[in-house]
């Protein structure tokens, strides 16, 4: 049995080339083959990695204060009639309300990206720090911005380097 050597590296995440503020939190996933390591940064600032091809995913969340007004929406569906008539394909309409309560959003995605990166044994042995620089999409000001930022994460790359 052959095991890859693990290297414990310091992790630093940046957004748009700058150090993160104390109101920003990051989830970093290192996915290799069928296994993954997920780090909650800045609470965790070290990661164990081995040589290989990784998909690195970064989601940066910022403090926001968005209020989402709740709503009640009627929904109607056709269902088979009960009893003998339902066996012949007869249906009846049943209606109900979908209630969505008011919500306060306190954290929302403001940056990130996804990058495929091959980490070599020499990078792991020569350096003790991995720096990941993610895109900055700005703090969401409305509900549409939240979805836009998540879409941007899926379509943006990362800059990965070692020191």
TIRO-2110 file (N, C-alpha, C; in Angstrom, 1 decimal):
// TIRO-2110
0.8, -1.2, 0.0, N, 1, A
0.0, 0.0, 0.0, CA, 1, A
0.9, 1.2, 0.0, C, 1, A
0.6, 2.2, -0.9, N, 2, A
1.4, 3.4, -1.0, CA, 2, A
0.5, 4.6, -0.6, C, 2, A
1.0, 5.4, 0.4, N, 3, A
0.3, 6.6, 0.9, CA, 3, A
1.1, 7.8, 0.5, C, 3, A
0.3, 8.9, 0.0, N, 4, A
1.0, 10.1, -0.3, CA, 4, A
1.3, 10.9, 1.0, C, 4, A
2.5, 11.6, 1.0, N, 5, A
2.9, 12.3, 2.1, CA, 5, A
2.0, 13.6, 2.3, C, 5, A
1.5, 13.8, 3.5, N, 6, A
0.7, 15.0, 3.8, CA, 6, A
1.6, 16.1, 4.2, C, 6, A
1.3, 17.3, 3.7, N, 7, A
2.0, 18.5, 4.1, CA, 7, A
1.0, 19.5, 4.8, C, 7, A
1.4, 20.0, 6.0, N, 8, A
0.5, 20.9, 6.7, CA, 8, A
0.9, 22.4, 6.3, C, 8, A
0.1, 23.1, 5.6, N, 9, A
0.4, 24.4, 5.1, CA, 9, A
-0.5, 25.5, 5.8, C, 9, A
0.1, 26.6, 6.0, N, 10, A
-0.7, 27.8, 6.4, CA, 10, A
-1.6, 28.2, 5.2, C, 10, A
-2.8, 28.6, 5.5, N, 11, A
-3.7, 29.1, 4.5, CA, 11, A
-4.0, 30.5, 4.7, C, 11, A
-3.9, 31.3, 3.6, N, 12, A
-4.3, 32.7, 3.6, CA, 12, A
-5.3, 32.9, 2.4, C, 12, A
-6.5, 33.5, 2.7, N, 13, A
-7.4, 33.8, 1.6, CA, 13, A
-7.5, 35.3, 1.5, C, 13, A
-7.5, 35.8, 0.3, N, 14, A
-7.6, 37.2, 0.0, CA, 14, A
-8.8, 37.4, -1.0, C, 14, A
-9.3, 38.6, -1.0, N, 15, A
-10.4, 39.0, -1.9, CA, 15, A
-10.1, 40.2, -2.7, C, 15, A
-10.0, 40.0, -4.0, N, 16, A
-9.6, 41.1, -4.9, CA, 16, A
-8.2, 41.7, -4.5, C, 16, A
-7.3, 40.9, -4.1, N, 17, A
-5.9, 41.3, -3.8, CA, 17, A
-5.7, 41.9, -2.4, C, 17, A
-6.8, 41.9, -1.6, N, 18, A
-6.7, 42.6, -0.3, CA, 18, A
-6.9, 41.5, 0.8, C, 18, A
-6.4, 41.8, 2.0, N, 19, A
-6.7, 41.0, 3.2, CA, 19, A
-8.2, 41.2, 3.5, C, 19, A
-8.8, 40.1, 4.0, N, 20, A
-10.2, 40.1, 4.4, CA, 20, A
-10.4, 41.0, 5.6, C, 20, A
-11.6, 41.5, 5.7, N, 21, A
-12.0, 42.3, 6.9, CA, 21, A
-12.4, 41.3, 8.0, C, 21, A
-12.6, 41.9, 9.2, N, 22, A
-13.1, 41.0, 10.3, CA, 22, A
-14.6, 40.7, 10.2, C, 22, A
-15.3, 41.2, 9.1, N, 23, A
-16.7, 40.9, 8.9, CA, 23, A
-16.9, 40.0, 7.7, C, 23, A
-15.8, 39.3, 7.3, N, 24, A
-15.9, 38.4, 6.2, CA, 24, A
-15.4, 37.0, 6.6, C, 24, A
-16.1, 36.0, 6.1, N, 25, A
-15.9, 34.6, 6.5, CA, 25, A
-15.8, 33.8, 5.2, C, 25, A
-15.0, 32.8, 5.2, N, 26, A
-14.8, 32.0, 4.0, CA, 26, A
-14.9, 30.5, 4.2, C, 26, A
-15.5, 29.8, 3.2, N, 27, A
-15.5, 28.4, 3.2, CA, 27, A
-14.7, 28.0, 2.0, C, 27, A
-13.6, 27.2, 2.2, N, 28, A
-12.7, 26.8, 1.2, CA, 28, A
-12.7, 25.2, 1.1, C, 28, A
-13.0, 24.7, 0.0, N, 29, A
-13.0, 23.3, -0.2, CA, 29, A
-11.9, 22.9, -1.2, C, 29, A
-11.1, 21.9, -0.8, N, 30, A
-10.1, 21.3, -1.6, CA, 30, A
-10.6, 19.9, -2.0, C, 30, A
-10.9, 19.7, -3.2, N, 31, A
-11.5, 18.4, -3.7, CA, 31, A
-10.5, 17.7, -4.6, C, 31, A
-10.2, 16.5, -4.1, N, 32, A
-9.2, 15.6, -4.9, CA, 32, A
-9.8, 14.2, -5.0, C, 32, A
-10.0, 13.8, -6.2, N, 33, A
-10.6, 12.5, -6.5, CA, 33, A
-11.9, 12.4, -5.8, C, 33, A
-12.2, 11.5, -4.9, N, 34, A
-13.5, 11.4, -4.3, CA, 34, A
-13.5, 11.9, -2.8, C, 34, A
-12.4, 12.6, -2.5, N, 35, A
-12.3, 13.1, -1.1, CA, 35, A
-12.2, 14.6, -1.1, C, 35, A
-12.5, 15.2, 0.0, N, 36, A
-12.4, 16.7, 0.1, CA, 36, A
-12.1, 17.1, 1.5, C, 36, A
-11.5, 18.3, 1.6, N, 37, A
-11.2, 19.0, 2.8, CA, 37, A
-11.9, 20.3, 2.8, C, 37, A
-12.7, 20.6, 3.8, N, 38, A
-13.3, 21.9, 3.8, CA, 38, A
-12.8, 22.7, 5.0, C, 38, A
-12.5, 23.9, 4.8, N, 39, A
-11.9, 24.8, 5.8, CA, 39, A
-12.8, 26.0, 6.0, C, 39, A
-13.0, 26.3, 7.3, N, 40, A
-13.7, 27.5, 7.7, CA, 40, A
-12.7, 28.6, 8.1, C, 40, A
-12.5, 29.6, 7.2, N, 41, A
-11.5, 30.6, 7.4, CA, 41, A
-12.1, 31.9, 7.9, C, 41, A
-11.7, 32.6, 8.8, N, 42, A
-10.3, 32.5, 9.4, CA, 42, A
-10.2, 31.7, 10.7, C, 42, A
-11.3, 31.0, 11.1, N, 43, A
-11.2, 30.1, 12.3, CA, 43, A
-10.1, 29.0, 12.1, C, 43, A
-10.1, 28.4, 10.9, N, 44, A
-9.0, 27.5, 10.6, CA, 44, A
-8.1, 28.1, 9.6, C, 44, A
-6.8, 28.0, 9.9, N, 45, A
-5.8, 28.7, 9.0, CA, 45, A
-4.7, 27.7, 8.6, C, 45, A
-5.0, 26.4, 8.7, N, 46, A
-4.0, 25.4, 8.2, CA, 46, A
-4.8, 24.3, 7.5, C, 46, A
-4.1, 23.7, 6.5, N, 47, A
-4.7, 22.6, 5.8, CA, 47, A
-3.7, 21.6, 5.5, C, 47, A
-4.1, 20.3, 5.5, N, 48, A
-3.2, 19.2, 5.1, CA, 48, A
-3.5, 18.9, 3.7, C, 48, A
-2.5, 18.9, 2.8, N, 49, A
-2.6, 18.6, 1.4, CA, 49, A
-1.5, 17.6, 1.0, C, 49, A
-1.9, 16.8, -0.1, N, 50, A
-0.9, 15.9, -0.7, CA, 50, A
-0.8, 16.3, -2.2, C, 50, A
0.2, 15.8, -2.8, N, 51, A
0.4, 16.1, -4.3, CA, 51, A
-0.9, 15.6, -5.0, C, 51, A
-1.3, 16.4, -6.0, N, 52, A
-2.4, 15.9, -6.9, CA, 52, A
-3.2, 17.0, -7.5, C, 52, A
-4.2, 16.6, -8.3, N, 53, A
-5.1, 17.5, -9.0, CA, 53, A
-6.2, 17.9, -8.0, C, 53, A
-6.4, 19.1, -7.8, N, 54, A
-7.5, 19.6, -6.9, CA, 54, A
-8.4, 20.5, -7.6, C, 54, A
-9.7, 20.5, -7.2, N, 55, A
-10.6, 21.5, -7.5, CA, 55, A
-10.8, 22.3, -6.3, C, 55, A
-10.4, 23.6, -6.3, N, 56, A
-10.5, 24.5, -5.1, CA, 56, A
-11.7, 25.4, -5.3, C, 56, A
-12.6, 25.4, -4.3, N, 57, A
-13.8, 26.2, -4.3, CA, 57, A
-13.7, 27.1, -3.1, C, 57, A
-14.0, 28.4, -3.4, N, 58, A
-13.9, 29.4, -2.3, CA, 58, A
-15.2, 30.2, -2.4, C, 58, A
-15.9, 30.3, -1.2, N, 59, A
-17.1, 31.1, -1.0, CA, 59, A
-16.8, 32.1, 0.1, C, 59, A
-16.8, 33.4, -0.2, N, 60, A
-16.6, 34.4, 0.8, CA, 60, A
-17.9, 35.1, 1.1, C, 60, A
-18.2, 35.1, 2.4, N, 61, A
-19.5, 35.7, 2.9, CA, 61, A
-19.2, 37.0, 3.7, C, 61, A
-20.0, 38.0, 3.5, N, 62, A
-19.8, 39.3, 4.2, CA, 62, A
-21.1, 39.5, 5.0, C, 62, A
-20.9, 40.3, 6.1, N, 63, A
-22.1, 40.8, 6.9, CA, 63, A
-22.9, 41.7, 6.0, C, 63, A
-24.2, 41.4, 5.9, N, 64, A
-25.1, 42.3, 5.2, CA, 64, A
-26.4, 42.5, 6.1, C, 64, A
-27.2, 43.4, 5.7, N, 65, A
-28.5, 43.6, 6.4, CA, 65, A
-29.5, 43.8, 5.4, C, 65, A
-30.1, 42.6, 5.0, N, 66, A
-31.2, 42.7, 4.0, CA, 66, A
-32.5, 42.1, 4.6, C, 66, A
-33.6, 42.8, 4.4, N, 67, A
-34.9, 42.4, 4.8, CA, 67, A
-35.6, 41.8, 3.6, C, 67, A
-36.1, 40.6, 3.7, N, 68, A
-36.9, 40.0, 2.7, CA, 68, A
-38.4, 39.9, 3.2, C, 68, A
-39.2, 40.6, 2.5, N, 69, A
-40.6, 40.7, 2.9, CA, 69, A
-41.3, 39.3, 2.5, C, 69, A
-42.0, 38.8, 3.5, N, 70, A
-42.7, 37.5, 3.2, CA, 70, A
-43.9, 37.7, 2.3, C, 70, A
-44.4, 36.6, 1.9, N, 71, A
-45.6, 36.6, 1.0, CA, 71, A
-46.4, 35.3, 1.1, C, 71, A
-47.6, 35.4, 0.7, N, 72, A
-48.5, 34.2, 0.6, CA, 72, A
-48.9, 34.1, -0.8, C, 72, A
-48.7, 32.9, -1.4, N, 73, A
-49.0, 32.7, -2.8, CA, 73, A
-50.0, 31.5, -2.9, C, 73, A
-51.1, 31.7, -3.6, N, 74, A
-52.0, 30.6, -3.8, CA, 74, A
-51.4, 29.6, -4.9, C, 74, A
-51.6, 28.3, -4.7, N, 75, A
-51.1, 27.3, -5.6, CA, 75, A
-52.3, 26.3, -5.8, C, 75, A
-52.6, 26.1, -7.0, N, 76, A
-53.7, 25.1, -7.3, CA, 76, A
-53.1, 24.0, -8.2, C, 76, A
-53.6, 22.8, -7.9, N, 77, A
-53.1, 21.6, -8.6, CA, 77, A
-54.3, 20.7, -8.9, C, 77, A
-54.3, 19.9, -10.0, N, 78, A
-55.3, 18.9, -10.3, CA, 78, A
-54.9, 17.6, -9.7, C, 78, A
-55.8, 17.0, -8.9, N, 79, A
-55.6, 15.7, -8.3, CA, 79, A
-56.7, 14.8, -8.7, C, 79, A
-56.4, 13.5, -8.7, N, 80, A
-57.5, 12.5, -9.1, CA, 80, A
-58.6, 12.6, -8.1, C, 80, A
-59.9, 12.5, -8.6, N, 81, A
-61.0, 12.5, -7.7, CA, 81, A
-60.9, 11.2, -6.8, C, 81, A
-61.5, 11.3, -5.7, N, 82, A
-61.5, 10.2, -4.8, CA, 82, A
-62.6, 9.2, -5.2, C, 82, A
-62.3, 7.9, -4.9, N, 83, A
-63.3, 6.9, -5.2, CA, 83, A
-63.3, 6.4, -6.6, C, 83, A
-64.5, 5.9, -7.0, N, 84, A
-64.6, 5.3, -8.3, CA, 84, A
-64.3, 6.2, -9.5, C, 84, A
-64.6, 7.5, -9.4, N, 85, A
-64.4, 8.4, -10.5, CA, 85, A
-63.0, 8.7, -10.8, C, 85, A
-62.1, 8.6, -9.8, N, 86, A
-60.7, 8.8, -10.0, CA, 86, A
-60.1, 7.7, -10.8, C, 86, A
-60.6, 6.5, -10.7, N, 87, A
-60.1, 5.4, -11.5, CA, 87, A
-60.3, 5.6, -13.0, C, 87, A
-61.2, 6.5, -13.4, N, 88, A
-61.5, 6.7, -14.8, CA, 88, A
-60.8, 8.0, -15.3, C, 88, A
-59.9, 8.6, -14.4, N, 89, A
-59.1, 9.7, -14.8, CA, 89, A
-59.7, 11.1, -14.6, C, 89, A
-60.8, 11.1, -13.8, N, 90, A
-61.4, 12.4, -13.5, CA, 90, A
-60.6, 13.0, -12.4, C, 90, A
-60.4, 14.4, -12.5, N, 91, A
-59.7, 15.1, -11.5, CA, 91, A
-60.5, 16.3, -11.0, C, 91, A
-60.0, 16.8, -9.9, N, 92, A
-60.6, 18.0, -9.3, CA, 92, A
-59.4, 18.9, -8.9, C, 92, A
-59.7, 20.2, -8.8, N, 93, A
-58.7, 21.2, -8.5, CA, 93, A
-58.7, 21.4, -7.0, C, 93, A
-57.5, 21.3, -6.4, N, 94, A
-57.3, 21.6, -5.0, CA, 94, A
-56.4, 22.8, -4.9, C, 94, A
-56.7, 23.7, -4.0, N, 95, A
-55.9, 24.9, -3.9, CA, 95, A
-55.4, 25.1, -2.4, C, 95, A
-54.2, 25.6, -2.3, N, 96, A
-53.7, 25.9, -0.9, CA, 96, A
-52.8, 27.1, -1.1, C, 96, A
-52.4, 27.7, 0.1, N, 97, A
-51.5, 28.8, 0.1, CA, 97, A
-50.1, 28.4, 0.5, C, 97, A
-49.1, 29.0, -0.2, N, 98, A
-47.7, 28.8, 0.2, CA, 98, A
-47.3, 30.0, 0.9, C, 98, A
-47.0, 29.9, 2.2, N, 99, A
-46.6, 31.0, 3.0, CA, 99, A
-45.1, 31.1, 3.2, C, 99, A
-44.5, 32.2, 2.9, N, 100, A
-43.1, 32.4, 3.1, CA, 100, A
-43.0, 33.6, 4.1, C, 100, A
-42.4, 33.3, 5.2, N, 101, A
-42.3, 34.4, 6.3, CA, 101, A
-41.3, 35.4, 5.9, C, 101, A
-41.4, 36.6, 6.6, N, 102, A
-40.3, 37.6, 6.5, CA, 102, A
-39.0, 37.1, 7.0, C, 102, A
-37.9, 37.5, 6.3, N, 103, A
-36.6, 37.0, 6.7, CA, 103, A
-35.6, 38.1, 6.7, C, 103, A
-34.6, 38.0, 7.7, N, 104, A
-33.5, 38.9, 7.7, CA, 104, A
-32.3, 38.1, 7.2, C, 104, A
-31.6, 38.6, 6.2, N, 105, A
-30.4, 38.0, 5.7, CA, 105, A
-29.2, 38.7, 6.4, C, 105, A
-28.3, 38.0, 7.1, N, 106, A
-27.2, 38.6, 7.8, CA, 106, A
-25.9, 38.3, 7.2, C, 106, A
-25.8, 37.3, 6.4, N, 107, A
-24.5, 36.9, 5.7, CA, 107, A
-24.9, 36.6, 4.2, C, 107, A
-24.1, 37.1, 3.3, N, 108, A
-24.4, 36.7, 1.9, CA, 108, A
-23.0, 36.7, 1.1, C, 108, A
-23.0, 35.9, 0.1, N, 109, A
-21.8, 35.7, -0.7, CA, 109, A
-21.4, 37.1, -1.3, C, 109, A
-20.1, 37.4, -1.2, N, 110, A
-19.6, 38.6, -1.8, CA, 110, A
-18.3, 38.4, -2.6, C, 110, A
-17.9, 37.2, -2.7, N, 111, A
-16.7, 36.9, -3.5, CA, 111, A
-16.5, 35.4, -3.5, C, 111, A
-15.5, 35.0, -4.4, N, 112, A
-15.1, 33.6, -4.4, CA, 112, A
-14.7, 33.2, -5.8, C, 112, A
-14.7, 31.9, -6.0, N, 113, A
-14.4, 31.3, -7.3, CA, 113, A
-14.1, 29.9, -7.2, C, 113, A
-13.8, 29.3, -8.4, N, 114, A
-13.5, 27.9, -8.5, CA, 114, A
-12.3, 27.7, -9.4, C, 114, A
-11.3, 26.9, -9.0, N, 115, A
-10.1, 26.7, -9.8, CA, 115, A
-9.6, 25.3, -9.8, C, 115, A
-9.3, 24.7, -10.9, N, 116, A
-8.6, 23.4, -11.0, CA, 116, A
-7.1, 23.7, -10.9, C, 116, A
-6.4, 23.0, -10.0, N, 117, A
-5.0, 23.3, -9.8, CA, 117, A
-4.3, 22.0, -9.4, C, 117, A
-3.2, 21.8, -10.1, N, 118, A
-2.3, 20.6, -9.7, CA, 118, A
-1.3, 21.1, -8.8, C, 118, A
-1.3, 20.5, -7.6, N, 119, A
-0.3, 20.9, -6.5, CA, 119, A
0.8, 19.9, -6.6, C, 119, A
2.0, 20.3, -6.8, N, 120, A
3.2, 19.4, -7.0, CA, 120, A
3.8, 19.1, -5.6, C, 120, A
4.5, 18.0, -5.6, N, 121, A
5.3, 17.6, -4.4, CA, 121, A
6.3, 18.7, -4.0, C, 121, A
6.9, 19.3, -5.1, N, 122, A
8.0, 20.3, -4.8, CA, 122, A
7.4, 21.6, -4.2, C, 122, A
6.2, 22.0, -4.6, N, 123, A
5.5, 23.1, -4.0, CA, 123, A
5.2, 22.9, -2.6, C, 123, A
4.7, 21.7, -2.3, N, 124, A
4.4, 21.3, -0.9, CA, 124, A
5.7, 21.2, 0.0, C, 124, A
6.7, 20.7, -0.6, N, 125, A
8.0, 20.6, 0.2, CA, 125, A
8.7, 21.9, 0.4, C, 125, A
8.6, 22.8, -0.6, N, 126, A
9.4, 24.0, -0.6, CA, 126, A
8.8, 25.2, 0.1, C, 126, A
7.5, 25.2, 0.2, N, 127, A
6.8, 26.3, 0.8, CA, 127, A
5.9, 25.9, 2.0, C, 127, A
5.6, 26.8, 2.8, N, 128, A
4.8, 26.5, 4.0, CA, 128, A
3.5, 27.2, 4.0, C, 128, A
3.2, 28.0, 2.9, N, 129, A
1.9, 28.8, 2.9, CA, 129, A
1.3, 28.7, 1.5, C, 129, A
0.0, 28.5, 1.5, N, 130, A
-0.8, 28.6, 0.3, CA, 130, A
-1.6, 29.8, 0.3, C, 130, A
-1.6, 30.7, -0.7, N, 131, A
-2.4, 31.9, -0.7, CA, 131, A
-3.4, 31.8, -1.9, C, 131, A
-4.6, 32.0, -1.6, N, 132, A
-5.7, 32.0, -2.6, CA, 132, A
-6.3, 33.3, -2.6, C, 132, A
-6.3, 33.9, -3.8, N, 133, A
-6.9, 35.2, -4.1, CA, 133, A
-8.2, 35.0, -4.9, C, 133, A
-9.3, 35.4, -4.3, N, 134, A
-10.6, 35.2, -5.0, CA, 134, A
-11.1, 36.5, -5.5, C, 134, A
-12.1, 36.4, -6.4, N, 135, A
-12.7, 37.6, -7.0, CA, 135, A
-13.6, 38.3, -5.9, C, 135, A
-13.7, 39.6, -6.0, N, 136, A
-14.6, 40.4, -5.2, CA, 136, A
-15.8, 40.9, -6.0, C, 136, A
-17.0, 40.5, -5.6, N, 137, A
-18.2, 40.9, -6.3, CA, 137, A
-19.0, 42.0, -5.7, C, 137, A
-18.5, 42.4, -4.5, N, 138, A
-19.2, 43.5, -3.8, CA, 138, A
-20.3, 42.9, -2.9, C, 138, A
-20.6, 43.6, -1.8, N, 139, A
-21.6, 43.2, -0.8, CA, 139, A
-23.0, 43.4, -1.5, C, 139, A
-23.8, 42.3, -1.4, N, 140, A
-25.2, 42.4, -2.0, CA, 140, A
-26.0, 43.5, -1.3, C, 140, A
-26.7, 44.3, -2.1, N, 141, A
-27.6, 45.3, -1.6, CA, 141, A
-29.1, 45.0, -1.7, C, 141, A
-29.4, 44.0, -2.6, N, 142, A
-30.7, 43.5, -2.8, CA, 142, A
-30.7, 42.0, -3.1, C, 142, A
-31.9, 41.4, -3.0, N, 143, A
-32.0, 40.0, -3.1, CA, 143, A
-31.4, 39.4, -4.4, C, 143, A
-31.6, 40.2, -5.5, N, 144, A
-31.1, 39.8, -6.8, CA, 144, A
-29.6, 39.7, -6.8, C, 144, A
-28.9, 40.6, -6.0, N, 145, A
-27.4, 40.5, -6.0, CA, 145, A
-26.9, 39.2, -5.4, C, 145, A
-27.7, 38.6, -4.4, N, 146, A
-27.3, 37.4, -3.8, CA, 146, A
-27.1, 36.3, -4.9, C, 146, A
-28.2, 36.1, -5.7, N, 147, A
-28.1, 35.1, -6.7, CA, 147, A
-27.0, 35.4, -7.8, C, 147, A
-26.9, 36.7, -8.1, N, 148, A
-25.8, 37.1, -9.1, CA, 148, A
-24.5, 36.7, -8.5, C, 148, A
-24.2, 37.0, -7.3, N, 149, A
-22.9, 36.6, -6.7, CA, 149, A
-22.6, 35.1, -6.7, C, 149, A
-23.7, 34.3, -6.4, N, 150, A
-23.5, 32.9, -6.4, CA, 150, A
-23.2, 32.4, -7.9, C, 150, A
-23.9, 33.0, -8.9, N, 151, A
-23.6, 32.7, -10.2, CA, 151, A
-22.1, 33.1, -10.6, C, 151, A
-21.7, 34.3, -10.1, N, 152, A
-20.3, 34.7, -10.4, CA, 152, A
-19.3, 33.8, -9.8, C, 152, A
-19.6, 33.2, -8.6, N, 153, A
-18.6, 32.3, -8.0, CA, 153, A
-18.4, 31.1, -8.9, C, 153, A
-19.5, 30.6, -9.5, N, 154, A
-19.4, 29.4, -10.3, CA, 154, A
-18.6, 29.7, -11.6, C, 154, A
-18.6, 30.9, -12.0, N, 155, A
-17.9, 31.3, -13.3, CA, 155, A
-16.6, 32.0, -13.2, C, 155, A
-16.1, 32.2, -12.0, N, 156, A
-14.9, 32.9, -11.7, CA, 156, A
-13.8, 32.0, -11.3, C, 156, A
-12.5, 32.4, -11.6, N, 157, A
-11.4, 31.6, -11.2, CA, 157, A
-10.8, 32.1, -9.9, C, 157, A
-9.7, 31.5, -9.5, N, 158, A
-8.9, 31.8, -8.3, CA, 158, A
-7.5, 32.0, -8.7, C, 158, A
-6.7, 32.8, -8.0, N, 159, A
-5.3, 32.9, -8.2, CA, 159, A
-4.7, 32.1, -7.0, C, 159, A
-3.9, 31.0, -7.3, N, 160, A
-3.3, 30.2, -6.2, CA, 160, A
-1.8, 30.3, -6.4, C, 160, A
-1.2, 30.6, -5.2, N, 161, A
0.3, 30.7, -5.2, CA, 161, A
0.8, 30.2, -3.9, C, 161, A
2.1, 29.9, -3.8, N, 162, A
2.7, 29.4, -2.6, CA, 162, A
3.8, 30.3, -2.2, C, 162, A
4.0, 30.5, -0.9, N, 163, A
5.2, 31.2, -0.3, CA, 163, A
5.9, 30.4, 0.7, C, 163, A
END
